[in-house]
Structures are given as C-alpha cells and as structure tokens.
Amino acid sequence: MPLRMQGTSAKKMMTTDSTDFGFQKILPEDKSRRVAKVFSSVSSRYDLMNDLMSIGVHRLWKRFAVHISGVKKGQTVLDVAGGTGDLAFLFHQRVGEEGRVLLTDINNDMLMHGRNKFIDKGIINGINCVQADVEHLPFQENSFDCICIAFGLRNVTDKQAALKSIYEKTKYGGCIIILEFSVVILSWLKRLYDAYSFKIIPWLGKVVANDEESYRYLVESIRMHPDQETLKHMIEDAGFTKVDYYNLSGGIVAIHKAYKL
C-alpha cells in the first residue's frame, strides 16, 4: 500500500551527512539506489498489494485528492513519482482530450507498468510517461496547472529540494496536491494501525509479493516521514502559500494542498 512517521517524525529529519532508509541511517547518495531496488522488486505486485493492504481504500483517497485539486478540462497536470499511474488516469478523466497529463517516476519498472495499464485501457493519447527525478524535474518553469505527488515524497532523499523543484514547475495560480501517509490522530486507531502495519503488512509482502523486506521498509518509511504540521511548514518554505491539509481515515493519510501565487 502506498505507506508513513508517527509523532516523533519532526525529530528524525535528515542530517547533513545521512538520511533515513526506513529506520536505518544511510549516506544520502545510497538512498536512491536502495529505494529503486525496493520498487523494482515490488512493481509487478504493487497494485494488488495496495488493494490488499488498504482493503481498497487507497482508491477513495486518490479520488478525493483529484476532486479537491479543482483541475478542469484543458488543463495540464504533472503526476510526480506516480508509479503505476492511478492518479494520472484519474486526472486524465478530468482534463479530457484537450488537456495533458504527464506521469513521471524515477523507477522505470513502475513507469512501464503504468504505461501498460494505460494501453490496456485504450488510452493512446493524453498521458505521456517520463522517467524523471522529482528533485530535478526536467521541465520548463511555470508549466503545470497542478502538480500531484502521491505516496512518493517519503521516499525522496532531499524532500525540500523536491518541493522547490515542484514549486518552480507549477504555474502562477496553480496548485500542488501531496497525498501521503501521515500521523494518526486517534489514539485507539494508532494502536491498531501500528499492530497492523508492523505485523500484517510485512507478512502480506512475504506471502503475496515474496518480499517481506521491501514492505517492512515501506512501513518504516511512513514513520520517518514529516508529520502534518512539519510538512505544511516545509511546503511554505518552498514558496507555496495558502497551505492546508485534510486528515483522512483518522490521519492514516493526509492531503496537503497549496498554491503558487
């Protein structure tokens, strides 16, 4: 399942000479390689595991994210770290044939699974796939009406650099949508969620995807990601204004929305 850091997240931000890989501290230059290995390993079962781990609820989270984006027909959308393209497909339905959606991911295996899904759905035009690093997006500045990143920011080595890159590519008047696992705000739910995350999800990874280790990393990466307020301030530091967030499913995930004005 697309997965995040609980209450101590703000204390575990990256230092100058190390970054987090789950609960491990590693050299920043090693993180991209290790994250790439994780997602190459899980790519073939990624969609199935998302449905199993979230009991299908991730599809509702994604639909709500697209809904609050306010994207209209004819607009241009960039889906960053979009993996197998669930959000790109939903945005394509919104912008129509006269609009344009770009799906990017740093991992080619994930991107190819997304491209094949579009072809299977009969989508030949309207969605383009580009392999790209969110920290250095290879597009002109002020290009997109909306930029979305869903369940990808927590895997980025330099999150602030990624947010700055996203800011530069967003049009003035445009918005960003960040959908990510966050800090559970209900104490009773947090206990259940922690037990489920650390016991059931790695087991599902082992049984379904034959990869317990990668799904243990995904669970740990959730706990190492900035909490709702910390991420809000990071988005503001990147230059965005009118930053707000919505807690979904008791804070299991949160959607941050902001504007470039």
C-alpha positions as CSV (number, residue, x, y, z in Angstrom):
1,M,0.0,0.0,0.0
2,P,1.1,3.3,-0.7
3,L,2.7,3.7,3.3
4,R,4.5,6.8,6.9
5,M,6.3,8.7,10.6
6,Q,4.3,8.9,13.7
7,G,4.6,11.6,16.3
8,T,8.4,11.7,16.5
9,S,8.8,12.4,12.8
10,A,9.9,16.0,13.1
11,K,12.8,14.9,15.3
12,K,14.1,12.5,12.7
13,M,14.7,14.8,9.8
14,M,17.8,14.2,7.6
15,T,21.2,15.4,8.8
16,T,23.8,16.8,6.6
17,D,25.7,13.6,6.2
18,S,23.0,10.9,6.5
19,T,19.4,10.3,5.6
20,D,16.8,7.7,6.6
21,F,16.1,4.5,4.8
22,G,13.3,3.1,7.0
23,F,14.7,3.1,10.5
24,Q,18.3,2.9,9.2
25,K,20.6,5.9,8.7
26,I,22.5,5.7,5.4
27,L,24.5,8.0,3.1
28,P,22.3,10.3,1.0
29,E,23.8,9.0,-2.2
30,D,22.8,5.5,-1.3
31,K,19.1,6.1,-0.8
32,S,18.0,6.5,-4.4
33,R,19.7,3.2,-5.3
34,R,18.1,1.3,-2.4
35,V,14.7,2.8,-3.0
36,A,14.9,1.9,-6.7
37,K,15.7,-1.7,-5.7
38,V,12.6,-1.8,-3.4
39,F,10.2,-0.5,-6.1
40,S,11.7,-2.6,-8.9
41,S,11.2,-5.6,-6.6
42,V,7.5,-4.8,-5.8
43,S,6.4,-3.3,-9.1
44,S,4.7,-6.4,-10.5
45,R,2.5,-6.8,-7.4
46,Y,2.3,-3.1,-6.4
47,D,-1.3,-2.5,-7.4
48,L,-2.5,-5.8,-5.9
49,M,-0.7,-5.1,-2.7
50,N,-2.2,-1.6,-2.5
51,D,-5.7,-3.1,-2.7
52,L,-4.9,-5.8,-0.1
53,M,-3.1,-3.6,2.4
54,S,-5.7,-0.8,2.3
55,I,-8.7,-3.0,1.6
56,G,-9.2,-0.9,-1.5
57,V,-9.5,2.4,0.5
58,H,-6.4,3.9,-1.3
59,R,-8.7,4.3,-4.4
60,L,-11.0,6.6,-2.4
61,W,-8.1,8.6,-1.0
62,K,-6.8,9.1,-4.6
63,R,-10.3,10.1,-5.9
64,F,-10.6,12.7,-3.1
65,A,-7.2,14.1,-3.9
66,V,-8.2,14.6,-7.5
67,H,-11.5,16.1,-6.5
68,I,-10.1,18.8,-4.3
69,S,-7.4,19.7,-6.8
70,G,-10.1,21.6,-8.8
71,V,-8.5,20.6,-12.1
72,K,-10.6,21.5,-15.1
73,K,-10.8,20.4,-18.7
74,G,-8.0,21.5,-20.9
75,Q,-5.5,22.0,-18.1
76,T,-2.0,20.5,-17.7
77,V,-1.2,18.1,-14.8
78,L,2.1,16.6,-13.7
79,D,1.8,13.4,-11.6
80,V,5.2,13.1,-9.9
81,A,6.5,9.8,-8.5
82,G,3.3,8.5,-10.0
83,G,4.3,4.9,-10.1
84,T,1.7,2.7,-11.9
85,G,-0.4,5.7,-12.8
86,D,-3.6,5.6,-10.7
87,L,-3.6,9.4,-10.2
88,A,-2.6,10.1,-13.8
89,F,-5.5,8.1,-15.1
90,L,-8.0,10.0,-12.8
91,F,-6.5,13.3,-13.8
92,H,-6.8,12.3,-17.5
93,Q,-10.5,11.8,-17.0
94,R,-10.7,15.3,-15.5
95,V,-8.7,17.3,-18.1
96,G,-10.2,15.4,-21.1
97,E,-8.7,15.1,-24.6
98,E,-7.9,18.8,-24.8
99,G,-5.8,18.6,-21.6
100,R,-2.5,16.9,-20.9
101,V,-1.2,14.7,-18.1
102,L,2.5,13.8,-17.6
103,L,3.3,10.8,-15.5
104,T,6.8,10.8,-14.1
105,D,8.7,8.3,-11.9
106,I,12.3,7.7,-11.2
107,N,11.8,4.0,-11.4
108,N,11.4,2.6,-14.9
109,D,9.8,-0.6,-13.8
110,M,7.0,1.2,-12.1
111,L,6.6,3.6,-15.0
112,M,6.3,0.8,-17.6
113,H,3.6,-0.9,-15.5
114,G,1.7,2.3,-15.6
115,R,2.2,2.8,-19.3
116,N,0.9,-0.8,-20.0
117,K,-2.2,-0.1,-17.8
118,F,-3.0,2.9,-20.0
119,I,-2.6,0.9,-23.2
120,D,-4.9,-1.8,-21.7
121,K,-7.5,0.9,-21.0
122,G,-7.2,2.1,-24.6
123,I,-5.5,5.4,-23.8
124,I,-3.1,6.1,-26.5
125,N,-3.0,9.9,-26.3
126,G,-3.4,12.4,-23.4
127,I,-1.0,10.8,-20.9
128,N,2.8,10.8,-21.5
129,C,5.3,8.9,-19.4
130,V,8.7,10.5,-18.5
131,Q,11.4,8.9,-16.3
132,A,12.5,11.8,-14.0
133,D,13.8,12.6,-10.6
134,V,11.5,14.9,-8.6
135,E,14.5,16.7,-7.1
136,H,15.4,17.8,-10.7
137,L,12.3,17.9,-12.8
138,P,13.3,18.3,-16.5
139,F,10.5,20.7,-17.5
140,Q,10.2,24.4,-18.1
141,E,9.3,26.6,-15.2
142,N,5.7,27.6,-14.7
143,S,4.4,24.8,-16.9
144,F,1.7,23.0,-14.9
145,D,-1.7,24.0,-13.6
146,C,-1.5,21.2,-11.0
147,I,1.4,19.0,-9.7
148,C,0.5,16.0,-7.6
149,I,2.7,13.6,-5.7
150,A,1.0,10.7,-4.0
151,F,2.8,8.2,-1.7
152,G,6.1,9.3,-3.1
153,L,7.5,12.2,-1.1
154,R,8.6,10.0,1.8
155,N,10.9,8.0,-0.5
156,V,12.7,11.2,-1.7
157,T,16.3,11.8,-0.4
158,D,16.1,15.6,-0.2
159,K,12.4,16.5,0.4
160,Q,13.0,20.2,0.5
161,A,14.8,20.1,-2.9
162,A,11.9,18.1,-4.3
163,L,9.3,20.7,-3.0
164,K,11.4,23.5,-4.5
165,S,11.6,21.8,-7.9
166,I,7.8,21.2,-7.8
167,Y,7.3,24.9,-7.0
168,E,9.4,26.0,-9.9
169,K,7.4,23.9,-12.4
170,T,4.0,25.0,-11.1
171,K,2.3,27.8,-12.9
172,Y,1.4,31.0,-11.0
173,G,-2.1,30.5,-9.8
174,G,-1.6,26.7,-9.9
175,C,-1.8,24.3,-7.1
176,I,0.0,21.2,-5.7
177,I,-1.5,18.2,-4.1
178,I,0.5,16.0,-1.8
179,L,-1.1,12.7,-0.7
180,E,1.0,10.8,1.8
181,F,0.8,8.6,4.9
182,S,0.8,10.7,8.0
183,V,0.4,10.7,11.8
184,V,-2.7,9.0,13.1
185,I,-4.6,11.5,15.3
186,L,-6.8,9.0,17.1
187,S,-5.0,7.1,19.9
188,W,-7.2,4.0,19.7
189,L,-6.7,3.8,15.9
190,K,-2.9,4.4,16.2
191,R,-2.6,1.3,18.3
192,L,-4.5,-0.8,15.8
193,Y,-2.7,0.7,12.9
194,D,0.8,0.1,14.4
195,A,0.0,-3.5,15.1
196,Y,-1.4,-4.0,11.6
197,S,1.5,-2.1,9.9
198,F,4.3,-4.0,11.6
199,K,2.8,-7.4,11.7
200,I,0.3,-7.9,8.9
201,I,1.8,-5.8,6.1
202,P,5.3,-7.4,6.1
203,W,3.5,-10.8,6.2
204,L,1.4,-9.9,3.2
205,G,4.5,-8.8,1.4
206,K,6.1,-12.1,2.1
207,V,3.1,-14.2,1.0
208,V,1.8,-12.2,-1.9
209,A,4.9,-10.4,-3.3
210,N,7.6,-12.8,-2.0
211,D,9.3,-9.7,-0.5
212,E,8.9,-9.2,3.2
213,E,11.9,-6.9,3.5
214,S,10.7,-4.3,1.0
215,Y,7.3,-4.0,2.7
216,R,9.0,-3.7,6.1
217,Y,10.9,-0.7,4.6
218,L,7.7,0.8,3.4
219,V,6.1,0.6,6.8
220,E,9.2,2.1,8.4
221,S,9.4,4.9,5.8
222,I,5.9,6.0,6.9
223,R,7.1,6.5,10.4
224,M,10.1,8.5,9.3
225,H,8.1,11.0,7.1
226,P,7.4,14.5,8.5
227,D,4.1,14.9,10.3
228,Q,1.2,17.1,9.0
229,E,2.4,20.4,10.5
230,T,6.0,19.8,9.7
231,L,5.2,19.1,6.1
232,K,3.0,22.2,6.0
233,H,5.9,24.4,7.0
234,M,8.2,22.7,4.5
235,I,5.8,23.4,1.7
236,E,5.6,27.1,2.8
237,D,9.4,27.2,2.9
238,A,9.5,26.1,-0.7
239,G,7.4,29.2,-1.6
240,F,3.8,28.0,-1.7
241,T,1.0,29.9,0.1
242,K,-2.5,29.1,1.4
243,V,-1.2,25.7,2.6
244,D,-3.9,23.5,4.1
245,Y,-4.3,19.8,4.8
246,Y,-7.0,17.2,5.2
247,N,-6.7,14.2,7.5
248,L,-8.3,11.1,6.0
249,S,-9.0,7.9,7.8
250,G,-8.1,9.4,11.2
251,G,-4.8,10.7,9.9
252,I,-3.5,7.5,8.4
253,V,-3.1,9.6,5.3
254,A,-3.2,13.4,4.8
255,I,-3.6,15.5,1.7
256,H,-1.8,18.8,1.6
257,K,-3.0,21.4,-0.9
258,A,-1.1,24.7,-1.6
259,Y,-0.9,27.4,-4.3
260,K,1.8,29.2,-6.2
261,L,0.6,32.9,-6.1
